[in-house]
């Protein structure tokens, strides 16, 4: 293994994007970095937080830094699947039906307040997110790369929200919990927004550069011991007693799927890439594990009664499994 750094062009690409996003978004470094990891790995991202935490602004700004197509879909209770993926319309001039493509046909799609729409609309995203294709009237259309769904949702306890189907939640590589800014950050937000004028950002990346960076990230070195560490973490969510955590068994309804293992390896590579390394360390795995596992570890009623969250379960697993 060599320990050379990632190419200077990749480092410059990341820094340029972060600089542009930082013009509009104060703080929220964790959210911005995780969105960038999603972009650089092709993994969809779900952001959860109360309204007003700049979730939508951050996603829109990230999309604007890339010279590519962007669509925002506002999810509402009366939204229909055809409003997302498109439908067939009758063309009077030709006397035939033709496909009218929906807003899902964009490189970056912001699904805003995704849990405001019922399950049939949420599930309309499934084929697009997993297969990178959409079927309209029996014809399948491939989606252009890069294709990324960045979704925001309000906490489930809020009125007028629908829990996402488990199959759809598993399609999201990352689920982020977005918190409040610090006092100093909030003062800076107030100062920047006092002018009332929009803050311009520049296109600093091309889709081709993103795809090339993805290819290099996929080639980053992962030692066999780190691979075993990733598998041990995910396996512990299914069989905690084998990780000497028998007290977690009654708290876990279902553990993470093999998709979690794949995403954890991809996310760890991207985490190392953002730090200028061409190899993955256990610290990269620890950093990414909560965001990749929190929506894949389903808790039991007993866990809810004891107020034990999936985050707490993942924290216990990471503390118990020895890093290489």
NUFI-821239 format. One record per residue (C-alpha): residue number from 1; residue in one letter; x, y, z. Coordinates in nm, 2 decimals. Layout:
// NUFI-821239
+------+------+--------+--------+--------+
: resi : resn :      X :      Y :      Z :
+------+------+--------+--------+--------+
:  NUM :    A :      X :      Y :      Z :
...
+------+------+--------+--------+--------+
This chain:
// NUFI-821239
+------+------+--------+--------+--------+
: resi : resn :      X :      Y :      Z :
+------+------+--------+--------+--------+
:    1 :    X :   0.00 :   0.00 :   0.00 :
:    2 :    X :   0.12 :   0.35 :  -0.08 :
:    3 :    X :   0.03 :   0.65 :   0.13 :
:    4 :    X :   0.03 :   0.91 :  -0.14 :
:    5 :    X :  -0.24 :   1.18 :  -0.12 :
:    6 :    X :  -0.53 :   1.21 :  -0.36 :
:    7 :    X :  -0.46 :   1.41 :  -0.67 :
:    8 :    X :  -0.45 :   1.79 :  -0.63 :
:    9 :    X :  -0.73 :   1.83 :  -0.88 :
:   10 :    X :  -0.96 :   1.63 :  -0.66 :
:   11 :    X :  -0.86 :   1.83 :  -0.35 :
:   12 :    X :  -0.93 :   2.15 :  -0.54 :
:   13 :    X :  -1.27 :   2.02 :  -0.66 :
:   14 :    X :  -1.38 :   1.95 :  -0.30 :
:   15 :    X :  -1.25 :   2.28 :  -0.17 :
:   16 :    X :  -1.42 :   2.48 :  -0.44 :
:   17 :    X :  -1.75 :   2.32 :  -0.37 :
:   18 :    X :  -1.72 :   2.37 :   0.01 :
:   19 :    X :  -1.62 :   2.73 :  -0.05 :
:   20 :    X :  -1.92 :   2.81 :  -0.26 :
:   21 :    X :  -2.17 :   2.63 :  -0.02 :
:   22 :    X :  -2.01 :   2.82 :   0.27 :
:   23 :    X :  -2.11 :   3.15 :   0.11 :
:   24 :    X :  -2.47 :   3.08 :   0.18 :
:   25 :    X :  -2.47 :   2.82 :   0.46 :
:   26 :    X :  -2.33 :   2.91 :   0.79 :
:   27 :    X :  -2.19 :   2.62 :   1.00 :
:   28 :    X :  -2.36 :   2.28 :   0.94 :
:   29 :    X :  -2.02 :   2.14 :   0.83 :
:   30 :    X :  -2.14 :   1.79 :   0.92 :
:   31 :    X :  -2.45 :   1.82 :   0.69 :
:   32 :    X :  -2.25 :   1.97 :   0.40 :
:   33 :    X :  -1.98 :   1.71 :   0.42 :
:   34 :    X :  -2.23 :   1.42 :   0.43 :
:   35 :    X :  -2.41 :   1.56 :   0.13 :
:   36 :    X :  -2.08 :   1.58 :  -0.05 :
:   37 :    X :  -2.01 :   1.22 :   0.04 :
:   38 :    X :  -2.35 :   1.13 :  -0.11 :
:   39 :    X :  -2.26 :   1.32 :  -0.43 :
:   40 :    X :  -1.92 :   1.16 :  -0.46 :
:   41 :    X :  -2.05 :   0.80 :  -0.41 :
:   42 :    X :  -2.38 :   0.83 :  -0.58 :
:   43 :    X :  -2.57 :   0.75 :  -0.26 :
:   44 :    X :  -2.90 :   0.91 :  -0.19 :
:   45 :    X :  -2.93 :   1.12 :   0.13 :
:   46 :    X :  -3.22 :   1.17 :   0.38 :
:   47 :    X :  -3.20 :   1.48 :   0.60 :
:   48 :    X :  -3.43 :   1.49 :   0.91 :
:   49 :    X :  -3.48 :   1.80 :   1.12 :
:   50 :    X :  -3.73 :   2.06 :   1.22 :
:   51 :    X :  -3.82 :   2.33 :   0.97 :
:   52 :    X :  -3.58 :   2.63 :   0.93 :
:   53 :    X :  -3.24 :   2.46 :   0.97 :
:   54 :    X :  -3.13 :   2.53 :   0.61 :
:   55 :    X :  -3.18 :   2.18 :   0.48 :
:   56 :    X :  -3.34 :   2.29 :   0.16 :
:   57 :    X :  -3.10 :   2.58 :   0.12 :
:   58 :    X :  -2.80 :   2.36 :   0.15 :
:   59 :    X :  -2.92 :   2.10 :  -0.10 :
:   60 :    X :  -3.02 :   2.37 :  -0.35 :
:   61 :    X :  -2.68 :   2.55 :  -0.30 :
:   62 :    X :  -2.48 :   2.23 :  -0.35 :
:   63 :    X :  -2.67 :   2.16 :  -0.67 :
:   64 :    X :  -2.60 :   2.51 :  -0.79 :
:   65 :    X :  -2.22 :   2.46 :  -0.75 :
:   66 :    X :  -2.24 :   2.19 :  -1.02 :
:   67 :    X :  -2.31 :   2.27 :  -1.38 :
:   68 :    X :  -2.60 :   2.03 :  -1.40 :
:   69 :    X :  -2.98 :   1.99 :  -1.40 :
:   70 :    X :  -3.17 :   2.03 :  -1.07 :
:   71 :    X :  -3.54 :   1.98 :  -0.98 :
:   72 :    X :  -3.72 :   2.05 :  -0.65 :
:   73 :    X :  -4.03 :   1.85 :  -0.57 :
:   74 :    X :  -4.25 :   1.97 :  -0.29 :
:   75 :    X :  -4.42 :   1.67 :  -0.14 :
:   76 :    X :  -4.78 :   1.73 :  -0.03 :
:   77 :    X :  -5.06 :   1.49 :   0.07 :
:   78 :    X :  -5.24 :   1.54 :  -0.27 :
:   79 :    X :  -4.93 :   1.46 :  -0.48 :
:   80 :    X :  -4.97 :   1.18 :  -0.73 :
:   81 :    X :  -4.70 :   0.94 :  -0.86 :
:   82 :    X :  -4.74 :   1.08 :  -1.21 :
:   83 :    X :  -4.64 :   1.42 :  -1.06 :
:   84 :    X :  -4.30 :   1.28 :  -0.98 :
:   85 :    X :  -4.21 :   1.03 :  -1.25 :
:   86 :    X :  -4.43 :   1.16 :  -1.54 :
:   87 :    X :  -4.72 :   1.02 :  -1.74 :
:   88 :    X :  -4.84 :   0.96 :  -2.09 :
:   89 :    X :  -5.03 :   1.24 :  -2.27 :
:   90 :    X :  -5.22 :   1.23 :  -2.60 :
:   91 :    X :  -5.06 :   1.43 :  -2.88 :
:   92 :    X :  -5.35 :   1.55 :  -3.10 :
:   93 :    X :  -5.11 :   1.64 :  -3.39 :
:   94 :    X :  -4.97 :   1.28 :  -3.42 :
:   95 :    X :  -5.27 :   1.10 :  -3.28 :
:   96 :    X :  -5.05 :   0.90 :  -3.05 :
:   97 :    X :  -4.96 :   0.90 :  -2.68 :
:   98 :    X :  -4.62 :   1.03 :  -2.58 :
:   99 :    X :  -4.43 :   1.04 :  -2.25 :
:  100 :    X :  -4.43 :   1.36 :  -2.06 :
:  101 :    X :  -4.13 :   1.32 :  -1.82 :
:  102 :    X :  -4.16 :   1.43 :  -1.46 :
:  103 :    X :  -3.92 :   1.63 :  -1.24 :
:  104 :    X :  -3.74 :   1.30 :  -1.15 :
:  105 :    X :  -3.55 :   1.34 :  -1.48 :
:  106 :    X :  -3.28 :   1.56 :  -1.34 :
:  107 :    X :  -2.92 :   1.50 :  -1.22 :
:  108 :    X :  -3.00 :   1.62 :  -0.86 :
:  109 :    X :  -3.35 :   1.59 :  -0.73 :
:  110 :    X :  -3.46 :   1.76 :  -0.40 :
:  111 :    X :  -3.75 :   1.57 :  -0.25 :
:  112 :    X :  -3.86 :   1.84 :   0.00 :
:  113 :    X :  -4.06 :   1.72 :   0.30 :
:  114 :    X :  -4.08 :   1.37 :   0.15 :
:  115 :    X :  -4.28 :   1.24 :   0.44 :
:  116 :    X :  -4.57 :   1.48 :   0.37 :
:  117 :    X :  -4.69 :   1.26 :   0.09 :
:  118 :    X :  -4.86 :   0.92 :   0.12 :
:  119 :    X :  -4.68 :   0.59 :   0.06 :
:  120 :    X :  -4.79 :   0.54 :  -0.30 :
:  121 :    X :  -4.60 :   0.86 :  -0.40 :
:  122 :    X :  -4.30 :   0.78 :  -0.19 :
:  123 :    X :  -4.28 :   0.44 :  -0.34 :
:  124 :    X :  -4.28 :   0.60 :  -0.69 :
:  125 :    X :  -3.92 :   0.70 :  -0.62 :
:  126 :    X :  -3.81 :   0.34 :  -0.55 :
:  127 :    X :  -3.73 :   0.23 :  -0.91 :
:  128 :    X :  -3.56 :   0.56 :  -0.99 :
:  129 :    X :  -3.35 :   0.55 :  -0.67 :
:  130 :    X :  -3.24 :   0.19 :  -0.70 :
:  131 :    X :  -3.24 :   0.11 :  -1.07 :
:  132 :    X :  -3.16 :   0.46 :  -1.20 :
:  133 :    X :  -3.45 :   0.42 :  -1.44 :
:  134 :    X :  -3.82 :   0.51 :  -1.47 :
:  135 :    X :  -4.10 :   0.33 :  -1.65 :
:  136 :    X :  -4.38 :   0.53 :  -1.81 :
:  137 :    X :  -4.65 :   0.36 :  -2.00 :
:  138 :    X :  -4.45 :   0.04 :  -2.04 :
:  139 :    X :  -4.14 :   0.21 :  -2.17 :
:  140 :    X :  -3.83 :   0.23 :  -1.96 :
:  141 :    X :  -3.62 :   0.54 :  -1.96 :
:  142 :    X :  -3.27 :   0.55 :  -1.81 :
:  143 :    X :  -3.18 :   0.85 :  -1.59 :
:  144 :    X :  -2.87 :   1.05 :  -1.67 :
:  145 :    X :  -2.57 :   1.02 :  -1.44 :
:  146 :    X :  -2.49 :   1.16 :  -1.19 :
:  147 :    X :  -2.84 :   1.10 :  -1.05 :
:  148 :    X :  -2.89 :   1.18 :  -0.68 :
:  149 :    X :  -3.20 :   1.21 :  -0.46 :
:  150 :    X :  -3.15 :   1.44 :  -0.16 :
:  151 :    X :  -3.46 :   1.43 :   0.05 :
:  152 :    X :  -3.57 :   1.63 :   0.36 :
:  153 :    X :  -3.82 :   1.53 :   0.61 :
:  154 :    X :  -3.97 :   1.66 :   0.93 :
:  155 :    X :  -3.96 :   1.45 :   1.25 :
:  156 :    X :  -4.22 :   1.18 :   1.23 :
:  157 :    X :  -4.39 :   1.30 :   1.54 :
:  158 :    X :  -4.50 :   1.62 :   1.36 :
:  159 :    X :  -4.86 :   1.65 :   1.25 :
:  160 :    X :  -4.94 :   1.56 :   0.89 :
:  161 :    X :  -4.64 :   1.33 :   0.82 :
:  162 :    X :  -4.63 :   0.97 :   0.70 :
:  163 :    X :  -4.35 :   0.72 :   0.80 :
:  164 :    X :  -4.14 :   0.63 :   0.49 :
:  165 :    X :  -4.18 :   0.26 :   0.38 :
:  166 :    X :  -3.89 :   0.06 :   0.51 :
:  167 :    X :  -3.79 :  -0.05 :   0.16 :
:  168 :    X :  -3.75 :   0.31 :   0.06 :
:  169 :    X :  -3.56 :   0.42 :   0.36 :
:  170 :    X :  -3.31 :   0.14 :   0.29 :
:  171 :    X :  -3.24 :   0.30 :  -0.05 :
:  172 :    X :  -3.10 :   0.61 :   0.12 :
:  173 :    X :  -2.73 :   0.56 :   0.18 :
:  174 :    X :  -2.72 :   0.82 :   0.46 :
:  175 :    X :  -2.98 :   0.95 :   0.71 :
:  176 :    X :  -2.87 :   1.27 :   0.87 :
:  177 :    X :  -3.00 :   1.43 :   1.19 :
:  178 :    X :  -2.97 :   1.81 :   1.14 :
:  179 :    X :  -2.94 :   2.01 :   1.45 :
:  180 :    X :  -2.96 :   2.38 :   1.55 :
:  181 :    X :  -2.67 :   2.62 :   1.48 :
:  182 :    X :  -2.45 :   2.75 :   1.77 :
:  183 :    X :  -2.51 :   3.09 :   1.91 :
:  184 :    X :  -2.22 :   3.24 :   1.71 :
:  185 :    X :  -2.34 :   3.07 :   1.39 :
:  186 :    X :  -2.69 :   3.20 :   1.44 :
:  187 :    X :  -2.56 :   3.56 :   1.48 :
:  188 :    X :  -2.37 :   3.52 :   1.16 :
:  189 :    X :  -2.68 :   3.39 :   0.98 :
:  190 :    X :  -2.88 :   3.69 :   1.10 :
:  191 :    X :  -2.60 :   3.92 :   0.98 :
:  192 :    X :  -2.58 :   3.76 :   0.63 :
:  193 :    X :  -2.96 :   3.76 :   0.58 :
:  194 :    X :  -3.01 :   4.12 :   0.69 :
:  195 :    X :  -2.95 :   4.26 :   0.35 :
:  196 :    X :  -3.24 :   4.06 :   0.20 :
:  197 :    X :  -3.04 :   4.01 :  -0.12 :
:  198 :    X :  -2.97 :   3.66 :  -0.26 :
:  199 :    X :  -2.61 :   3.54 :  -0.22 :
:  200 :    X :  -2.47 :   3.42 :  -0.56 :
:  201 :    X :  -2.27 :   3.10 :  -0.60 :
:  202 :    X :  -2.07 :   2.99 :  -0.90 :
:  203 :    X :  -2.06 :   2.67 :  -1.10 :
:  204 :    X :  -1.73 :   2.52 :  -0.99 :
:  205 :    X :  -1.77 :   2.16 :  -1.10 :
:  206 :    X :  -1.88 :   1.97 :  -1.40 :
:  207 :    X :  -2.08 :   1.64 :  -1.39 :
:  208 :    X :  -1.78 :   1.47 :  -1.56 :
:  209 :    X :  -1.55 :   1.57 :  -1.28 :
:  210 :    X :  -1.79 :   1.43 :  -1.02 :
:  211 :    X :  -1.81 :   1.10 :  -1.21 :
:  212 :    X :  -1.43 :   1.08 :  -1.24 :
:  213 :    X :  -1.39 :   1.15 :  -0.87 :
:  214 :    X :  -1.64 :   0.87 :  -0.80 :
:  215 :    X :  -1.42 :   0.63 :  -1.00 :
:  216 :    X :  -1.11 :   0.72 :  -0.80 :
:  217 :    X :  -1.29 :   0.69 :  -0.47 :
:  218 :    X :  -1.40 :   0.34 :  -0.56 :
:  219 :    X :  -1.04 :   0.24 :  -0.60 :
:  220 :    X :  -0.92 :   0.37 :  -0.26 :
:  221 :    X :  -0.74 :   0.10 :  -0.07 :
:  222 :    X :  -0.93 :  -0.08 :   0.21 :
:  223 :    X :  -0.72 :  -0.33 :   0.41 :
:  224 :    X :  -0.87 :  -0.67 :   0.48 :
:  225 :    X :  -0.87 :  -0.60 :   0.85 :
:  226 :    X :  -1.08 :  -0.29 :   0.79 :
:  227 :    X :  -1.31 :  -0.49 :   0.57 :
:  228 :    X :  -1.35 :  -0.74 :   0.85 :
:  229 :    X :  -1.42 :  -0.45 :   1.09 :
:  230 :    X :  -1.70 :  -0.32 :   0.87 :
:  231 :    X :  -1.86 :  -0.67 :   0.84 :
:  232 :    X :  -1.83 :  -0.72 :   1.22 :
:  233 :    X :  -2.01 :  -0.39 :   1.28 :
:  234 :    X :  -2.30 :  -0.47 :   1.05 :
:  235 :    X :  -2.32 :  -0.83 :   1.16 :
:  236 :    X :  -2.35 :  -0.72 :   1.52 :
:  237 :    X :  -2.67 :  -0.54 :   1.44 :
:  238 :    X :  -2.82 :  -0.88 :   1.34 :
:  239 :    X :  -2.65 :  -1.10 :   1.60 :
:  240 :    X :  -2.54 :  -0.88 :   1.89 :
:  241 :    X :  -2.48 :  -1.18 :   2.12 :
:  242 :    X :  -2.19 :  -1.28 :   1.89 :
:  243 :    X :  -2.03 :  -0.94 :   1.96 :
:  244 :    X :  -2.08 :  -1.01 :   2.33 :
:  245 :    X :  -2.37 :  -0.77 :   2.35 :
:  246 :    X :  -2.66 :  -1.00 :   2.45 :
:  247 :    X :  -2.84 :  -0.71 :   2.62 :
:  248 :    X :  -2.91 :  -0.56 :   2.28 :
:  249 :    X :  -3.09 :  -0.87 :   2.15 :
:  250 :    X :  -3.43 :  -0.77 :   2.29 :
:  251 :    X :  -3.39 :  -0.41 :   2.16 :
:  252 :    X :  -3.33 :  -0.49 :   1.79 :
:  253 :    X :  -3.63 :  -0.60 :   1.57 :
:  254 :    X :  -3.42 :  -0.62 :   1.25 :
:  255 :    X :  -3.06 :  -0.55 :   1.18 :
:  256 :    X :  -2.89 :  -0.39 :   0.88 :
:  257 :    X :  -2.90 :  -0.55 :   0.54 :
:  258 :    X :  -2.59 :  -0.63 :   0.32 :
:  259 :    X :  -2.66 :  -0.30 :   0.15 :
:  260 :    X :  -2.54 :  -0.14 :   0.47 :
:  261 :    X :  -2.21 :  -0.32 :   0.44 :
:  262 :    X :  -2.16 :  -0.19 :   0.08 :
:  263 :    X :  -2.26 :   0.16 :   0.17 :
:  264 :    X :  -2.03 :   0.17 :   0.48 :
:  265 :    X :  -1.73 :   0.07 :   0.27 :
:  266 :    X :  -1.82 :   0.33 :   0.01 :
:  267 :    X :  -1.89 :   0.60 :   0.27 :
:  268 :    X :  -1.56 :   0.53 :   0.45 :
:  269 :    X :  -1.37 :   0.56 :   0.12 :
:  270 :    X :  -1.53 :   0.90 :   0.05 :
:  271 :    X :  -1.46 :   1.01 :   0.41 :
:  272 :    X :  -1.09 :   0.93 :   0.36 :
:  273 :    X :  -1.10 :   1.10 :   0.02 :
:  274 :    X :  -1.22 :   1.43 :   0.17 :
:  275 :    X :  -0.93 :   1.41 :   0.41 :
:  276 :    X :  -0.68 :   1.37 :   0.13 :
:  277 :    X :  -0.60 :   1.01 :   0.19 :
:  278 :    X :  -0.60 :   0.72 :  -0.06 :
:  279 :    X :  -0.66 :   0.45 :   0.21 :
:  280 :    X :  -0.93 :   0.39 :   0.47 :
:  281 :    X :  -0.88 :   0.38 :   0.84 :
:  282 :    X :  -1.10 :   0.25 :   1.12 :
:  283 :    X :  -1.17 :   0.61 :   1.22 :
:  284 :    X :  -1.34 :   0.66 :   0.87 :
:  285 :    X :  -1.56 :   0.36 :   0.94 :
:  286 :    X :  -1.65 :   0.49 :   1.29 :
:  287 :    X :  -1.74 :   0.83 :   1.15 :
:  288 :    X :  -1.97 :   0.70 :   0.88 :
:  289 :    X :  -2.14 :   0.41 :   1.07 :
:  290 :    X :  -2.41 :   0.61 :   1.26 :
:  291 :    X :  -2.53 :   0.79 :   0.94 :
:  292 :    X :  -2.54 :   0.46 :   0.74 :
:  293 :    X :  -2.69 :   0.24 :   1.02 :
:  294 :    X :  -2.93 :   0.46 :   1.21 :
:  295 :    X :  -3.22 :   0.40 :   0.97 :
:  296 :    X :  -3.14 :   0.04 :   0.91 :
:  297 :    X :  -3.15 :  -0.08 :   1.27 :
:  298 :    X :  -3.51 :  -0.12 :   1.36 :
:  299 :    X :  -3.59 :  -0.11 :   1.73 :
:  300 :    X :  -3.85 :  -0.31 :   1.92 :
:  301 :    X :  -4.13 :  -0.19 :   2.13 :
:  302 :    X :  -3.91 :  -0.27 :   2.43 :
:  303 :    X :  -3.64 :  -0.04 :   2.31 :
:  304 :    X :  -3.90 :   0.24 :   2.26 :
:  305 :    X :  -4.03 :   0.18 :   2.61 :
:  306 :    X :  -3.68 :   0.21 :   2.75 :
:  307 :    X :  -3.62 :   0.51 :   2.52 :
:  308 :    X :  -3.32 :   0.34 :   2.35 :
:  309 :    X :  -3.27 :   0.47 :   2.00 :
:  310 :    X :  -3.10 :   0.31 :   1.70 :
:  311 :    X :  -2.82 :   0.57 :   1.74 :
:  312 :    X :  -2.76 :   0.44 :   2.10 :
:  313 :    X :  -2.75 :   0.08 :   1.97 :
:  314 :    X :  -2.50 :   0.17 :   1.70 :
:  315 :    X :  -2.29 :   0.36 :   1.96 :
:  316 :    X :  -2.28 :   0.05 :   2.19 :
:  317 :    X :  -2.18 :  -0.17 :   1.90 :
:  318 :    X :  -1.89 :   0.06 :   1.80 :
:  319 :    X :  -1.77 :   0.08 :   2.16 :
:  320 :    X :  -1.78 :  -0.30 :   2.19 :
:  321 :    X :  -1.61 :  -0.41 :   1.87 :
:  322 :    X :  -1.23 :  -0.36 :   1.87 :
:  323 :    X :  -1.09 :  -0.16 :   1.58 :
:  324 :    X :  -0.79 :  -0.31 :   1.40 :
+------+------+--------+--------+--------+
